[in-house]
Amino acid sequence: MTVDFIKDKKLHFIIGIGRSGTTILTKLLNTFQDVHCLPEANFLVFFLNQYKNKQSFSSTEVNLLFDQIKLYALSHPWVGWEFNLSEVKSECLEVVKTNTHITYQELCNRIYQNFKVIGVDKVNASVLIDKNPSYTIFVNKINQSFPESKFIWIVRDYRANILSRKQSIFLKSANIAYNAIRWLLYNREAYEFYVKNKHKVLLIKYEDLVLNYEDVELKIIQFLNITPSKELNLNEGQQKVNLDEFKMADKFKNRFLKKYSDLNKTLNSDRLSVWKEQLTEKEIEICDVLCSSVAKKIGYDSISNLSLFKKALIVISNFVPICLGYFDIFKDKLLYYVFPSLKIKRLHKKYIELGFIEK
């Protein structure tokens, strides 16, 4: 059964590049009775450019939206949530058929409320929180369409983040310079938005989340204006994923298994500084050169003391992965404007190649 739709639930967002603690923050926030955090289901931005100003929807448009939700779940399974796609789809089709006026924001809200946290009743939660790392580079566009929303921006020391991506990468490159540029571009986008909108952005450092969780928790309670009441029956077991259920091409399987086993881990202070031992001196220098311009503003200091000549040499010697990192972000931003039907065809083809879908 689908849930009763409550229109006045507030929708907020978690942003921050992947491997920065967005998933563990989602789990922690779901322990609050007032908060209903959602799994990664990035349909909101996928359709935002074409749907943001719509006041009514056709059945074709709704069907397309649920096609994307179903496809995306193949590579981002709903671990810890239940979602009856066919029931919710039928409900939304009936809603757009019988309502002459419904906005994209209302449609998203309706879909979000039907993601059920396993073992916990979130029907009376007053706050919905959508988390997706890719939202970081579209934060301005999301803000324009959801002006009442707030954003929790979680950031992690760039060297620790890059090490994590190097060790746990799924589909992206494990190259140090490539991931350093991605860290820079994601967090530069978030920082620029934060500077202009401090009243609606809460900046959390992953290191503070690990070492000073009670202080961070209080800031979140005040920022979201929620009660400190917590759920008593939210258990860690519900976040385990049965990896045997998912099929994919053998060449990607080990990376997929590593990615989702890592997401089951809890906060661990032992790994905060492990980058100092597990990154080489050369790798740390690459990270420092490429990320320090933004990292310093956030509070992460470079440990490399390099001349301008050495810095220039590092940039030149890593020119190709740097360009690939820039192109990767540019491509994602360009795809934002592509019609959803074309993007879904592209996504379908990609998932055939990955082995999620049979030809």
C-alpha positions in Angstrom: 0.0 0.0 0.0 1.2 3.5 -0.8 1.5 6.0 2.1 -0.9 8.9 2.7 0.5 12.0 1.0 1.3 14.9 3.4 1.9 18.0 1.4 3.6 20.1 4.0 6.6 17.9 4.6 9.8 19.9 4.1 12.3 18.7 1.6 16.0 19.2 2.2 19.2 17.9 0.6 22.6 16.4 1.5 25.4 17.3 -0.9 29.1 16.4 -1.1 31.2 14.3 -3.4 31.0 10.6 -2.9 33.2 8.9 -0.3 32.8 11.9 2.0 30.3 10.4 4.5 27.0 11.1 2.8 25.7 7.6 3.2 26.6 7.3 6.9 25.1 10.7 7.6 21.9 9.5 6.0 21.8 6.5 8.3 22.5 8.7 11.4 19.8 11.2 10.4 17.2 8.4 9.9 17.5 7.7 13.7 15.5 10.9 14.3 11.8 10.5 14.4 11.3 13.8 12.6 13.6 12.9 9.7 12.9 10.7 6.7 16.1 10.3 4.7 15.9 8.7 1.3 18.1 6.4 -0.8 20.0 7.6 -3.9 17.4 7.9 -6.6 18.5 10.8 -8.7 15.4 11.3 -10.7 14.9 14.8 -9.3 17.9 16.3 -11.2 17.5 13.9 -14.1 14.1 15.5 -15.1 14.6 18.9 -13.4 15.4 21.0 -16.5 12.3 19.8 -18.4 9.8 19.4 -15.5 10.7 22.2 -13.1 8.1 24.6 -14.3 5.3 22.2 -15.3 1.9 22.5 -13.7 0.5 19.3 -15.1 1.9 15.9 -16.3 0.9 13.4 -18.9 1.0 9.7 -18.3 3.9 9.4 -20.7 6.0 11.8 -18.6 5.2 9.9 -15.4 6.0 6.6 -17.0 9.3 8.0 -18.2 10.1 9.1 -14.7 9.5 5.7 -13.2 11.5 4.1 -16.0 14.5 6.1 -14.8 13.9 5.2 -11.1 13.8 1.5 -12.0 17.0 1.7 -14.1 19.0 3.8 -11.6 18.2 1.3 -8.8 20.1 -1.4 -10.7 23.4 0.3 -9.9 22.2 2.0 -6.7 20.1 -0.6 -4.8 17.7 0.7 -2.1 19.7 -0.7 0.9 17.6 -0.3 4.0 14.5 1.0 2.2 11.4 -0.6 0.6 9.7 0.9 -2.4 6.8 -0.7 -4.3 7.5 0.9 -7.7 4.4 -0.4 -9.4 2.1 0.8 -6.7 3.6 4.2 -6.4 3.6 4.5 -10.2 -0.1 3.7 -10.4 -0.8 6.2 -7.6 1.1 9.0 -9.4 -0.6 8.2 -12.7 -4.0 8.5 -11.0 -2.9 11.7 -9.3 -1.9 13.5 -12.6 -5.0 12.2 -14.3 -7.4 13.6 -11.7 -5.5 16.8 -10.8 -5.5 19.7 -13.2 -2.7 21.3 -11.2 0.3 19.5 -9.8 3.9 20.8 -9.7 7.1 18.8 -10.2 8.0 19.6 -6.6 4.7 18.1 -5.4 5.2 15.0 -7.6 8.7 14.5 -6.2 7.5 14.9 -2.6 4.8 12.3 -3.2 7.3 9.7 -4.6 9.8 10.4 -1.8 7.2 9.7 0.9 6.7 6.2 -0.4 10.3 5.2 0.3 9.8 3.3 3.5 12.7 2.9 6.0 12.8 -0.8 6.9 11.6 -1.4 10.4 10.7 2.2 11.1 7.5 4.1 10.7 8.3 7.5 9.1 4.8 8.5 8.2 4.8 11.3 10.7 8.3 12.6 10.0 8.1 16.3 9.2 11.4 16.5 7.1 12.4 14.6 4.0 16.1 14.5 3.0 17.3 13.5 -0.4 20.9 12.6 -0.7 22.9 12.2 -3.9 26.6 13.3 -4.4 25.8 14.4 -8.0 23.4 17.0 -6.6 26.5 19.0 -5.5 27.3 20.2 -9.0 23.6 21.1 -9.6 23.1 22.8 -6.2 22.2 26.2 -7.7 19.6 24.7 -10.0 18.1 22.7 -7.2 17.9 25.8 -5.1 16.2 27.7 -7.8 13.4 25.1 -8.1 13.2 24.3 -4.4 13.8 27.7 -2.7 12.5 26.6 0.7 15.0 23.8 0.9 18.1 23.7 3.1 21.4 21.9 2.3 23.7 19.9 4.5 27.1 19.9 2.8 29.5 17.2 4.1 33.2 17.5 3.1 36.1 15.2 3.8 39.9 15.9 3.8 40.7 15.7 0.1 43.6 13.3 0.6 41.4 10.8 2.6 38.7 11.1 0.0 41.0 10.5 -2.9 42.6 7.5 -1.2 39.1 6.1 -0.5 38.2 6.6 -4.2 41.5 5.0 -5.3 40.8 1.9 -3.1 37.0 1.6 -3.6 36.4 3.0 -7.1 33.4 1.5 -8.9 33.1 2.9 -12.5 35.3 6.0 -12.4 39.1 6.1 -12.8 41.3 5.4 -9.7 43.9 8.0 -11.0 45.0 10.4 -8.3 45.0 13.6 -10.4 41.6 12.7 -11.9 40.0 12.3 -8.5 41.7 15.4 -7.1 40.2 17.5 -9.9 36.8 16.0 -9.2 37.1 16.8 -5.5 38.1 20.3 -6.4 35.3 21.0 -8.8 32.6 19.4 -6.6 33.7 21.3 -3.5 34.3 24.5 -5.3 30.7 24.4 -6.5 29.5 23.7 -3.0 31.7 26.4 -1.4 30.6 29.1 -3.8 27.0 28.3 -3.0 27.7 28.2 0.7 29.3 31.6 0.7 26.3 33.1 -1.0 23.7 31.1 1.0 25.1 30.6 4.5 21.6 30.8 6.1 20.5 27.7 4.3 23.7 25.6 4.2 25.2 23.6 7.1 28.8 22.7 6.5 29.9 19.5 8.2 33.4 18.1 8.1 33.5 14.3 8.0 36.3 14.4 10.7 34.0 16.3 13.1 31.2 13.8 12.3 33.5 11.0 13.5 35.2 12.7 16.4 32.6 15.1 17.7 29.3 13.5 16.7 27.2 15.0 19.6 28.3 18.5 18.7 27.5 17.9 15.0 24.2 16.3 16.0 23.1 19.4 17.9 24.0 21.7 14.9 21.8 19.5 12.7 18.9 19.6 15.1 19.1 23.4 15.2 19.6 23.8 11.5 16.7 21.5 10.5 14.5 22.7 13.5 13.7 19.2 14.5 13.1 17.6 17.9 15.9 15.5 19.3 13.7 12.5 19.7 15.2 9.3 18.2 13.9 6.1 16.8 14.5 3.1 19.1 14.1 0.3 16.5 16.5 1.5 13.7 19.0 -1.3 13.5 22.2 -1.7 11.6 21.2 -5.0 10.1 18.6 -3.3 7.8 21.5 -1.6 6.0 23.0 -4.8 4.8 22.7 -5.5 1.1 22.4 -9.0 -0.3 25.0 -8.7 -3.0 24.2 -12.1 -4.4 20.9 -10.6 -5.8 22.7 -8.3 -8.2 24.1 -9.4 -11.5 26.5 -7.5 -13.6 29.5 -8.0 -15.9 32.3 -9.9 -14.3 34.9 -7.1 -15.0 32.9 -4.8 -12.7 31.7 -7.2 -10.1 34.5 -7.0 -7.7 34.4 -3.2 -7.7 30.6 -3.3 -7.1 31.0 -5.7 -4.2 33.7 -3.6 -2.6 31.6 -0.4 -3.0 28.6 -1.8 -1.3 30.4 -3.7 1.4 32.2 -0.4 2.3 28.9 1.4 2.6 27.9 -1.0 5.5 30.8 0.3 7.6 30.3 2.6 10.6 32.2 5.7 11.7 35.8 4.8 12.3 38.3 7.3 13.6 41.2 5.0 12.9 41.1 5.8 9.2 41.0 9.6 9.4 44.8 10.0 8.9 45.5 6.7 7.1 46.2 8.7 3.9 49.5 9.7 5.4 50.7 6.1 5.2 48.8 4.8 2.2 49.4 7.6 -0.2 52.9 8.0 -1.6 54.7 11.4 -1.2 54.2 12.0 -4.9 50.5 11.3 -4.7 50.1 13.6 -1.7 51.9 16.3 -3.7 49.5 15.9 -6.6 46.5 16.2 -4.2 48.0 19.3 -2.5 48.7 21.1 -5.7 45.3 20.4 -7.3 43.0 20.7 -4.3 44.6 23.3 -1.9 43.0 26.4 -3.4 39.6 25.3 -2.2 40.7 23.0 0.6 42.4 25.9 2.5 39.2 27.9 2.5 37.4 24.9 4.1 40.1 24.3 6.7 42.3 21.6 5.2 46.0 22.6 5.0 48.5 21.4 2.5 51.6 19.6 3.9 53.7 19.9 0.7 56.2 22.8 0.4 56.7 23.0 -3.3 58.2 25.6 -5.6 56.1 27.2 -8.3 58.2 25.3 -10.8 57.5 21.9 -9.1 53.8 22.8 -9.0 53.7 23.6 -12.6 55.5 20.4 -13.4 52.9 18.4 -11.5 50.1 20.0 -13.4 51.8 19.5 -16.8 52.7 15.8 -16.1 49.1 15.1 -15.1 47.5 17.1 -17.9 45.5 14.2 -19.4 43.8 13.0 -16.2 43.1 16.6 -15.2 41.4 17.3 -18.5 39.4 14.0 -18.2 38.3 15.2 -14.7 37.1 18.5 -16.1 35.4 16.8 -19.0 33.6 14.4 -16.7 32.0 17.2 -14.8 31.3 19.2 -18.0 29.6 16.2 -19.5 27.4 15.7 -16.5 26.4 19.4 -16.6 25.7 19.2 -20.3 23.5 16.1 -19.9 21.3 18.1 -17.6 19.9 19.8 -20.6 19.3 16.7 -22.7 15.7 15.4 -23.1 14.9 12.7 -20.5 13.9 10.2 -23.2 17.3 10.4 -24.7 19.1 10.2 -21.4 17.1 7.1 -20.5 18.1 5.4 -23.8 21.7 6.3 -23.0 21.4 4.9 -19.4 19.8 1.7 -20.8 22.6 1.1 -23.2 25.2 1.7 -20.4 23.5 -0.8 -18.1 23.5 -3.4 -20.9 27.3 -2.9 -21.2 27.7 -3.2 -17.4 25.7 -6.5 -17.4 22.8 -5.2 -15.3 20.4 -5.7 -18.2 20.4 -8.5 -20.7 20.4 -7.6 -24.4 
